[in-house]
Amino acid sequence: MAILSKKDTNLILDPLADNNPITIQVLGICSALAITAELQASVVMAISVIFVMGVGNVVISLLRNVIPSKIRIIVQLVVVATLVIMVDQVLKAFAYELSKTLGAFIGLIITNCIIMGRFEAFALGNGPWRSFLDGIGNALGYGVILIMVGFFRELLGSGTLFGMPVLGDPIAKTGLYAIGYENNGFMIIPPAALIVVGIIIWVQRSRNKALIEEA
Amino acid sequence: MAINTDKNGYTVIFASIMVVVVGAILASFASGLRPRIDENERFAKQQNILYAMGVNENTEDSGVNFIPTNAVEAEFSKYIKEQYVLDNNGEVKPKEEAYLLDVKKQIAAMKSGKDAELPFFIGEKDGKKSYILPMYGKGLWDAIWGFVSLDENMVIQGVYFDHKGETAGLGANIKLRYFMDDFNGEYVMDGNQFKGVTVAKGNNDPLNENKQDYEVDALAGATITGNGVSAMIKESLSLYKPYLQTVINN
């Protein structure tokens, strides 16, 4: 017997491609723009969101029958905020270096609309195990796009990956820079993320025509 | 039995319980972890001060490598010989653990003429004295801060910069080694005149060969952060002028 039933597997796999929160549902764009100038920040953000979404979805799912519907959005917000503050404190205490590089990003998790979206659309109506898988799946789908965007923006914008130079030294003119290549400063600023996300959406829809909405 | 979650009374009770539970969780987290967080912050400060005076684990091509956390306390007491504070009247007093003072508050107090204690430290490495001063200013989005280490001729021995929220890939690069290394060897005084070091666009010296031009090459795309660094150096160091003057005169 497989560990996950087919339905459960789809909960994880769907958001990675055909129901991706960023490229298909166009949620979570704000943080995708803000933090993807560097690959490291993208990876760290992806991991943090996986944690917050996995745990948050389970908490909301466990409470789904007792949450008063009138204040459910507030309750969801409180759950996300609490988890985020806990992550922040634990990082500060046990991984101080990492928490410094994360700085403002941790707080940004609270504003991630994918998290609220999954609480509202899935965890409120499903059991904890399925909610957990859904949370992990959507966070992975978000993370994959984040890392792809971060990869291209850091490579083309700074000529580095994870802060390590991969194209040569732009000041001493070595490597690619010796033959006249220049870093594209535009890639560093947030609008470039929109363009990269746009290209990913384009590639994805041209490979799978079923994703194209009717006009 | 299903609970009627639509009743107002239930909503109020739920909200109250939620607030108490969440408050308790967060409070216990915060107070439980506080000692560890404080210790981490203290170590980080020690690492930054040592970094500025050139005590670090950088190799030729490496990035910024601090003294490891488990060794920093011992190294700090080995290299930092004296800690002082400078008050509003230009008087210098020794003070233990001066490095733990909140530089932001002290600089603000000094500027507004309230009682202030600006910390600074004297370090000694390979028989050479260095005077390490904290700095605090603002970048594009938020605070920037750092330490600068000067020798008795007012030549920079090393700097450390950090920031709260400068743009990743642009202003955030002030804490990268290639930017900080540019300051090494720069003069901050021209004779008796205080010059500081300006982060300058178009100084036509990208490899920073001229050390007496009071300029380092700016970061592309980070004009405001660069201006913030220039202003921070100027403003912070000028607060220490009464003391630096005595160093020069000796």
Interface residues (C-beta under 8 A of the other chain):
Chain A: I35 A37 E38 A41 N65 V66 I67 P68 S69 K70 I71 I74 V75 V78 T82 I85 M86 Q89 V90 K92 A93 F94 Y96 K100 G103 A104 R153 E154 G157 S158 G163 I171 A172 G185 I188 I189
Chain B: A2 I3 T5 D6 Y10 T11 F14 A15 M18 V22 I25 L26 F29 A30 L33 R36 I37 N40 E41 F43 A44 G63 T69 K164 G165 T167 A168 G169 L170 L176 Y178 P206 L207 A220 G221
